[in-house]
Amino acid sequence: MRILPSADAPPSGIVSFTIDGVHPHDIAQIAAEHGVAIRAGHHCAQPLLRKLGIDATARASFGVYNDCADVNALASAVRAAQQLFTEVSS
């Protein structure tokens, strides 16, 4: 998993990420099936993503209303996407 921006960037409630071998739209679909809403695409940042060599990212947004259960649900959905595509590629 690659998290964008890097860890040295200022803190933010928005986390963009990619998973090797899994298209961001597939990540978003699997997350939705787990009750987690995230976005996928270029997020109006095509020039930046092109410069980074990335076609698209998945993006989760957090607010004051989110809690640990929400973070755990996202992590579970991401693991499910990773496992599904690991099984498919094997």
C-alpha angles and dihedrals in degrees: 000000000000118000118204129239104031123258092262092064120105114275116270140173089233121082121186118191146166132207119211110249095010122096113228091237089057090050090052092048093050091045089052090052086056092050095257120126116210132151130239132196139060095310093217089299101104095137091052094045091047090053089050091049093243125130097198143341138212113239131201121191123203129197139178089276094061120096139184091280089061092050090048091050090053092048091050092050092049091050089050091053091048092049094047094052093042089056092046093051094047 
